[in-house]
Amino acid sequence: MSPKRGEGVAPPAGGEWEVRYGTSDAVKGWEDLCRQAESNTVWAWSQVRSNPAPAPPTSRHHRLKGQLKTGRHNGRDLPLWQIEVTSKSRVWYLLDEERRTVWLVHAGTAHPKITD
């Protein structure tokens, strides 16, 4: 069905990455981030859609290191990236370059305990 006047405009194909939830916990965490840090979460959303692997990485948006540098999704090991949404909150996602898909695996208003 073709769009009609007054409906939302779809983004152009191919320009942005698809973003999907990779875990159930990420769903709730994302909702919490949206409530607690709306403008910063909008910025994070924009980053994962348009530039999920910045070169060079920044202190607020970078690939994780060591044992956390990859994660497994659908039987494949993928690079694990982090965006610092606020000083404590983080978004972690797996980058599937082949499918141009970002799999959100963690979103939270507190610093992830696994990094302590």
PASE-73020 format. One record per atom (N, C-alpha, C): residue number from 1; atom name; x, y, z; residue in three letters. Coordinates in nm, 4 decimals, m for minus. Example, Ala and Ser with C-alpha at 12.3 -4.5 7.8 and 13.67 -1.06 7.14 Angstrom:
residues 2
R;1;N;1.3190;m0.5690;0.7800;ala
R;1;CA;1.2300;m0.4500;0.7800;ala
R;1;C;1.3200;m0.3300;0.7800;ala
R;2;N;1.2850;m0.2250;0.7080;ser
R;2;CA;1.3670;m0.1060;0.7140;ser
R;2;C;1.2900;0.0030;0.7870;ser
***
This chain:
residues 116
R;1;N;0.0839;m0.1166;0.0000;met
R;1;CA;0.0000;0.0000;0.0000;met
R;1;C;0.0894;0.1242;0.0000;met
R;2;N;0.0615;0.2176;m0.0846;ser
R;2;CA;0.1387;0.3413;m0.0957;ser
R;2;C;0.1075;0.4337;0.0211;ser
R;3;N;0.2082;0.5105;0.0654;pro
R;3;CA;0.1838;0.6076;0.1724;pro
R;3;C;0.0876;0.7163;0.1257;pro
R;4;N;0.0241;0.7769;0.2228;lys
R;4;CA;m0.0721;0.8830;0.1946;lys
R;4;C;m0.0299;1.0109;0.2671;lys
R;5;N;m0.0852;1.1216;0.2229;arg
R;5;CA;m0.0569;1.2498;0.2863;arg
R;5;C;m0.0815;1.2400;0.4364;arg
R;6;N;0.0112;1.2946;0.5137;gly
R;6;CA;m0.0010;1.2943;0.6586;gly
R;6;C;0.0705;1.1779;0.7258;gly
R;7;N;0.1112;1.0753;0.6497;glu
R;7;CA;0.1815;0.9604;0.7065;glu
R;7;C;0.3310;0.9904;0.7158;glu
R;8;N;0.3997;0.9107;0.7970;gly
R;8;CA;0.5432;0.9260;0.8141;gly
R;8;C;0.6187;0.8964;0.6855;gly
R;9;N;0.7318;0.9630;0.6693;val
R;9;CA;0.8172;0.9438;0.5527;val
R;9;C;0.9225;0.8396;0.5861;val
R;10;N;0.9333;0.7380;0.5046;ala
R;10;CA;1.0326;0.6323;0.5262;ala
R;10;C;1.1713;0.6845;0.4910;ala
R;11;N;1.2746;0.6417;0.5666;pro
R;11;CA;1.4108;0.6843;0.5323;pro
R;11;C;1.4548;0.6186;0.4013;pro
R;12;N;1.5497;0.6793;0.3310;pro
R;12;CA;1.5996;0.6187;0.2081;pro
R;12;C;1.6645;0.4832;0.2369;pro
R;13;N;1.6505;0.3909;0.1459;ala
R;13;CA;1.7094;0.2576;0.1629;ala
R;13;C;1.8611;0.2658;0.1536;ala
R;14;N;1.9286;0.1836;0.2328;gly
R;14;CA;2.0724;0.1688;0.2220;gly
R;14;C;2.1563;0.2671;0.3001;gly
R;15;N;2.0992;0.3757;0.3478;gly
R;15;CA;2.1797;0.4761;0.4156;gly
R;15;C;2.2059;0.4465;0.5617;gly
R;16;N;2.1142;0.3794;0.6268;glu
R;16;CA;2.1281;0.3570;0.7697;glu
R;16;C;2.1273;0.2085;0.8008;glu
R;17;N;2.1775;0.1774;0.9184;trp
R;17;CA;2.1809;0.0399;0.9665;trp
R;17;C;2.0496;0.0065;1.0352;trp
R;18;N;2.0096;m0.1186;1.0248;glu
R;18;CA;1.8914;m0.1654;1.0965;glu
R;18;C;1.9329;m0.1930;1.2408;glu
R;19;N;1.8481;m0.1558;1.3352;val
R;19;CA;1.8758;m0.1783;1.4779;val
R;19;C;1.7683;m0.2717;1.5307;val
R;20;N;1.8125;m0.3817;1.5946;arg
R;20;CA;1.7199;m0.4812;1.6495;arg
R;20;C;1.7632;m0.5172;1.7906;arg
R;21;N;1.6664;m0.5567;1.8715;tyr
R;21;CA;1.6979;m0.6052;2.0059;tyr
R;21;C;1.7605;m0.7435;1.9945;tyr
R;22;N;1.8737;m0.7608;2.0598;gly
R;22;CA;1.9401;m0.8904;2.0623;gly
R;22;C;1.9090;m0.9695;2.1878;gly
R;23;N;1.8570;m0.9015;2.2909;thr
R;23;CA;1.8203;m0.9680;2.4163;thr
R;23;C;1.6927;m0.9042;2.4713;thr
R;24;N;1.6223;m0.9804;2.5540;ser
R;24;CA;1.5022;m0.9274;2.6191;ser
R;24;C;1.5384;m0.8190;2.7204;ser
R;25;N;1.6515;m0.8361;2.7896;asp
R;25;CA;1.6943;m0.7350;2.8871;asp
R;25;C;1.7202;m0.6003;2.8209;asp
R;26;N;1.7676;m0.6029;2.6970;ala
R;26;CA;1.7948;m0.4775;2.6254;ala
R;26;C;1.6660;m0.3992;2.6003;ala
R;27;N;1.5541;m0.4680;2.5856;val
R;27;CA;1.4259;m0.4010;2.5623;val
R;27;C;1.3914;m0.3110;2.6804;val
R;28;N;1.3924;m0.3672;2.8008;lys
R;28;CA;1.3598;m0.2894;2.9204;lys
R;28;C;1.4637;m0.1808;2.9450;lys
R;29;N;1.5908;m0.2160;2.9296;gly
R;29;CA;1.6966;m0.1182;2.9502;gly
R;29;C;1.6851;0.0013;2.8574;gly
R;30;N;1.6496;m0.0245;2.7314;trp
R;30;CA;1.6339;0.0843;2.6351;trp
R;30;C;1.5189;0.1762;2.6763;trp
R;31;N;1.4090;0.1171;2.7210;glu
R;31;CA;1.2952;0.1972;2.7674;glu
R;31;C;1.3351;0.2839;2.8863;glu
R;32;N;1.4130;0.2274;2.9791;asp
R;32;CA;1.4603;0.3041;3.0946;asp
R;32;C;1.5497;0.4198;3.0511;asp
R;33;N;1.6399;0.3931;2.9569;leu
R;33;CA;1.7270;0.4994;2.9069;leu
R;33;C;1.6467;0.6111;2.8420;leu
R;34;N;1.5473;0.5740;2.7648;cys
R;34;CA;1.4635;0.6748;2.6975;cys
R;34;C;1.3939;0.7650;2.7983;cys
R;35;N;1.3517;0.7087;2.9111;arg
R;35;CA;1.2844;0.7884;3.0149;arg
R;35;C;1.3831;0.8758;3.0915;arg
R;36;N;1.5019;0.8226;3.1222;gln
R;36;CA;1.5942;0.8929;3.2111;gln
R;36;C;1.6909;0.9871;3.1404;gln
R;37;N;1.7227;0.9598;3.0156;ala
R;37;CA;1.8211;1.0428;2.9440;ala
R;37;C;1.7794;1.0550;2.7978;ala
R;38;N;1.6658;1.1166;2.7757;glu
R;38;CA;1.6060;1.1184;2.6421;glu
R;38;C;1.6991;1.1742;2.5344;glu
R;39;N;1.7540;1.2917;2.5548;ser
R;39;CA;1.8348;1.3519;2.4479;ser
R;39;C;1.9624;1.2718;2.4217;ser
R;40;N;2.0251;1.2206;2.5257;asn
R;40;CA;2.1456;1.1389;2.5072;asn
R;40;C;2.1125;1.0067;2.4382;asn
R;41;N;1.9957;0.9513;2.4670;thr
R;41;CA;1.9543;0.8265;2.4038;thr
R;41;C;1.9220;0.8502;2.2563;thr
R;42;N;1.8661;0.9634;2.2239;val
R;42;CA;1.8425;0.9986;2.0835;val
R;42;C;1.9765;1.0067;2.0109;val
R;43;N;2.0761;1.0680;2.0744;trp
R;43;CA;2.2104;1.0764;2.0156;trp
R;43;C;2.2667;0.9361;1.9930;trp
R;44;N;2.2540;0.8472;2.0928;ala
R;44;CA;2.3046;0.7099;2.0792;ala
R;44;C;2.2341;0.6374;1.9643;ala
R;45;N;2.1032;0.6526;1.9546;trp
R;45;CA;2.0251;0.5925;1.8465;trp
R;45;C;2.0777;0.6397;1.7111;trp
R;46;N;2.1011;0.7677;1.7006;ser
R;46;CA;2.1528;0.8244;1.5760;ser
R;46;C;2.2883;0.7629;1.5404;ser
R;47;N;2.3731;0.7443;1.6405;gln
R;47;CA;2.5053;0.6868;1.6168;gln
R;47;C;2.4986;0.5427;1.5663;gln
R;48;N;2.4163;0.4594;1.6305;val
R;48;CA;2.4105;0.3194;1.5875;val
R;48;C;2.3440;0.3055;1.4512;val
R;49;N;2.2544;0.3956;1.4167;arg
R;49;CA;2.1890;0.3907;1.2850;arg
R;49;C;2.2805;0.4392;1.1732;arg
R;50;N;2.3600;0.5407;1.1991;ser
R;50;CA;2.4356;0.6029;1.0910;ser
R;50;C;2.5854;0.5733;1.0921;ser
R;51;N;2.6432;0.5499;1.2098;asn
R;51;CA;2.7879;0.5313;1.2208;asn
R;51;C;2.8211;0.4371;1.3362;asn
R;52;N;2.7835;0.3097;1.3251;pro
R;52;CA;2.8001;0.2187;1.4389;pro
R;52;C;2.9449;0.1795;1.4682;pro
R;53;N;3.0361;0.2046;1.3761;ala
R;53;CA;3.1777;0.1710;1.3978;ala
R;53;C;3.2634;0.2911;1.3594;ala
R;54;N;3.2635;0.3963;1.4427;pro
R;54;CA;3.3357;0.5177;1.4047;pro
R;54;C;3.4861;0.4938;1.3929;pro
R;55;N;3.5444;0.5597;1.2957;ala
R;55;CA;3.6898;0.5528;1.2784;ala
R;55;C;3.7400;0.6968;1.2717;ala
R;56;N;3.8171;0.7377;1.3684;pro
R;56;CA;3.8609;0.6602;1.4843;pro
R;56;C;3.7514;0.6558;1.5915;pro
R;57;N;3.7584;0.5530;1.6762;pro
R;57;CA;3.6638;0.5458;1.7879;pro
R;57;C;3.6878;0.6627;1.8843;pro
R;58;N;3.5875;0.6927;1.9641;thr
R;58;CA;3.6010;0.7993;2.0637;thr
R;58;C;3.5930;0.7389;2.2034;thr
R;59;N;3.6153;0.8212;2.3036;ser
R;59;CA;3.6071;0.7715;2.4419;ser
R;59;C;3.4636;0.7356;2.4787;ser
R;60;N;3.3654;0.7929;2.4099;arg
R;60;CA;3.2243;0.7631;2.4383;arg
R;60;C;3.1643;0.6581;2.3457;arg
R;61;N;3.2353;0.6234;2.2380;his
R;61;CA;3.1814;0.5295;2.1395;his
R;61;C;3.2970;0.4468;2.0828;his
R;62;N;3.3085;0.3239;2.1318;his
R;62;CA;3.4237;0.2425;2.0938;his
R;62;C;3.3935;0.0939;2.1057;his
R;63;N;3.4802;0.0143;2.0464;arg
R;63;CA;3.4696;m0.1308;2.0583;arg
R;63;C;3.5239;m0.1713;2.1945;arg
R;64;N;3.4603;m0.2709;2.2549;leu
R;64;CA;3.5087;m0.3215;2.3826;leu
R;64;C;3.6347;m0.4031;2.3594;leu
R;65;N;3.7099;m0.4271;2.4668;lys
R;65;CA;3.8401;m0.4939;2.4564;lys
R;65;C;3.8420;m0.6249;2.5343;lys
R;66;N;3.9494;m0.6989;2.5151;gly
R;66;CA;3.9715;m0.8226;2.5892;gly
R;66;C;3.8633;m0.9255;2.5624;gly
R;67;N;3.8182;m0.9913;2.6687;gln
R;67;CA;3.7157;m1.0952;2.6555;gln
R;67;C;3.5821;m1.0398;2.6069;gln
R;68;N;3.5630;m0.9103;2.6188;leu
R;68;CA;3.4366;m0.8483;2.5788;leu
R;68;C;3.4407;m0.7940;2.4358;leu
R;69;N;3.5485;m0.8179;2.3625;lys
R;69;CA;3.5573;m0.7569;2.2294;lys
R;69;C;3.4660;m0.8212;2.1257;lys
R;70;N;3.4150;m0.9409;2.1548;thr
R;70;CA;3.3181;m1.0038;2.0654;thr
R;70;C;3.2044;m1.0637;2.1469;thr
R;71;N;3.0938;m1.0843;2.0796;gly
R;71;CA;2.9789;m1.1507;2.1399;gly
R;71;C;2.9198;m1.2455;2.0370;gly
R;72;N;2.8409;m1.3370;2.0834;arg
R;72;CA;2.7838;m1.4379;1.9944;arg
R;72;C;2.6366;m1.4090;1.9700;arg
R;73;N;2.5976;m1.4139;1.8438;his
R;73;CA;2.4571;m1.3954;1.8076;his
R;73;C;2.4251;m1.4855;1.6896;his
R;74;N;2.3202;m1.5661;1.7045;asn
R;74;CA;2.2788;m1.6605;1.5990;asn
R;74;C;2.3958;m1.7451;1.5482;asn
R;75;N;2.4782;m1.7926;1.6423;gly
R;75;CA;2.5881;m1.8816;1.6075;gly
R;75;C;2.7097;m1.8143;1.5467;gly
R;76;N;2.7132;m1.6825;1.5472;arg
R;76;CA;2.8267;m1.6101;1.4890;arg
R;76;C;2.8890;m1.5174;1.5916;arg
R;77;N;3.0219;m1.5069;1.5883;asp
R;77;CA;3.0936;m1.4113;1.6725;asp
R;77;C;3.0978;m1.2775;1.5998;asp
R;78;N;3.0530;m1.1727;1.6695;leu
R;78;CA;3.0463;m1.0392;1.6102;leu
R;78;C;3.1160;m0.9388;1.7014;leu
R;79;N;3.1713;m0.8316;1.6460;pro
R;79;CA;3.2346;m0.7278;1.7279;pro
R;79;C;3.1331;m0.6629;1.8224;pro
R;80;N;3.1759;m0.6421;1.9475;leu
R;80;CA;3.0904;m0.5809;2.0503;leu
R;80;C;3.1362;m0.4374;2.0732;leu
R;81;N;3.0429;m0.3447;2.0557;trp
R;81;CA;3.0704;m0.2024;2.0698;trp
R;81;C;2.9931;m0.1437;2.1870;trp
R;82;N;3.0396;m0.0283;2.2342;gln
R;82;CA;2.9759;0.0412;2.3463;gln
R;82;C;2.9588;0.1886;2.3144;gln
R;83;N;2.8449;0.2414;2.3568;ile
R;83;CA;2.8235;0.3856;2.3580;ile
R;83;C;2.7949;0.4256;2.5025;ile
R;84;N;2.8682;0.5244;2.5496;glu
R;84;CA;2.8446;0.5814;2.6820;glu
R;84;C;2.7350;0.6854;2.6656;glu
R;85;N;2.6159;0.6526;2.7134;val
R;85;CA;2.5000;0.7407;2.6969;val
R;85;C;2.5060;0.8551;2.7978;val
R;86;N;2.5362;0.8221;2.9227;thr
R;86;CA;2.5642;0.9207;3.0278;thr
R;86;C;2.6876;0.8690;3.1007;thr
R;87;N;2.7292;0.9373;3.2073;ser
R;87;CA;2.8481;0.8926;3.2786;ser
R;87;C;2.8336;0.7509;3.3342;ser
R;88;N;2.7108;0.7074;3.3604;lys
R;88;CA;2.6884;0.5730;3.4133;lys
R;88;C;2.6212;0.4783;3.3151;lys
R;89;N;2.5378;0.5296;3.2290;ser
R;89;CA;2.4580;0.4418;3.1419;ser
R;89;C;2.5335;0.4050;3.0148;ser
R;90;N;2.5047;0.2835;2.9674;arg
R;90;CA;2.5737;0.2305;2.8501;arg
R;90;C;2.4755;0.1591;2.7583;arg
R;91;N;2.5138;0.1556;2.6307;val
R;91;CA;2.4484;0.0733;2.5301;val
R;91;C;2.5582;m0.0132;2.4700;val
R;92;N;2.5342;m0.1440;2.4675;trp
R;92;CA;2.6261;m0.2375;2.4027;trp
R;92;C;2.5541;m0.3000;2.2847;trp
R;93;N;2.6254;m0.3169;2.1754;tyr
R;93;CA;2.5639;m0.3779;2.0581;tyr
R;93;C;2.6657;m0.4578;1.9791;tyr
R;94;N;2.6137;m0.5599;1.9129;leu
R;94;CA;2.6926;m0.6429;1.8221;leu
R;94;C;2.6744;m0.5879;1.6820;leu
R;95;N;2.7832;m0.5811;1.6094;leu
R;95;CA;2.7825;m0.5228;1.4759;leu
R;95;C;2.7905;m0.6329;1.3707;leu
R;96;N;2.6821;m0.6516;1.2994;asp
R;96;CA;2.6747;m0.7514;1.1924;asp
R;96;C;2.6891;m0.6775;1.0594;asp
R;97;N;2.8136;m0.6642;1.0156;glu
R;97;CA;2.8415;m0.5878;0.8933;glu
R;97;C;2.7814;m0.6541;0.7698;glu
R;98;N;2.7815;m0.7863;0.7676;glu
R;98;CA;2.7278;m0.8590;0.6523;glu
R;98;C;2.5807;m0.8250;0.6275;glu
R;99;N;2.5040;m0.8125;0.7342;arg
R;99;CA;2.3603;m0.7836;0.7228;arg
R;99;C;2.3256;m0.6372;0.7500;arg
R;100;N;2.4279;m0.5547;0.7737;arg
R;100;CA;2.4078;m0.4133;0.8100;arg
R;100;C;2.3049;m0.3988;0.9216;arg
R;101;N;2.3263;m0.4824;1.0244;thr
R;101;CA;2.2352;m0.4854;1.1382;thr
R;101;C;2.3129;m0.4669;1.2670;thr
R;102;N;2.2575;m0.3879;1.3557;val
R;102;CA;2.3101;m0.3674;1.4902;val
R;102;C;2.2186;m0.4434;1.5848;val
R;103;N;2.2758;m0.5333;1.6653;trp
R;103;CA;2.1982;m0.6123;1.7625;trp
R;103;C;2.2219;m0.5547;1.9015;trp
R;104;N;2.1230;m0.4859;1.9545;leu
R;104;CA;2.1329;m0.4261;2.0876;leu
R;104;C;2.1264;m0.5371;2.1921;leu
R;105;N;2.2360;m0.5556;2.2661;val
R;105;CA;2.2408;m0.6652;2.3636;val
R;105;C;2.2402;m0.6164;2.5083;val
R;106;N;2.2677;m0.4881;2.5294;his
R;106;CA;2.2613;m0.4319;2.6645;his
R;106;C;2.2275;m0.2838;2.6535;his
R;107;N;2.1369;m0.2408;2.7360;ala
R;107;CA;2.1082;m0.0988;2.7532;ala
R;107;C;2.0733;m0.0826;2.8998;ala
R;108;N;2.1386;0.0101;2.9658;gly
R;108;CA;2.1117;0.0249;3.1075;gly
R;108;C;2.1510;0.1598;3.1610;gly
R;109;N;2.0857;0.1965;3.2701;thr
R;109;CA;2.1106;0.3254;3.3338;thr
R;109;C;2.2231;0.3181;3.4361;thr
R;110;N;2.2755;0.1989;3.4603;ala
R;110;CA;2.3880;0.1807;3.5516;ala
R;110;C;2.5039;0.1189;3.4749;ala
R;111;N;2.6242;0.1441;3.5214;his
R;111;CA;2.7420;0.0874;3.4584;his
R;111;C;2.7353;m0.0651;3.4645;his
R;112;N;2.7611;m0.1356;3.3536;pro
R;112;CA;2.7522;m0.2831;3.3548;pro
R;112;C;2.8513;m0.3445;3.4543;pro
R;113;N;2.8014;m0.4326;3.5397;lys
R;113;CA;2.8853;m0.4932;3.6441;lys
R;113;C;2.9964;m0.5793;3.5865;lys
R;114;N;2.9770;m0.6369;3.4692;ile
R;114;CA;3.0767;m0.7251;3.4097;ile
R;114;C;3.2084;m0.6531;3.3807;ile
R;115;N;3.2045;m0.5197;3.3702;thr
R;115;CA;3.3255;m0.4424;3.3426;thr
R;115;C;3.3994;m0.3990;3.4686;thr
R;116;N;3.3398;m0.4224;3.5858;asp
R;116;CA;3.4049;m0.3811;3.7124;asp
R;116;C;3.5241;m0.4688;3.7442;asp
***
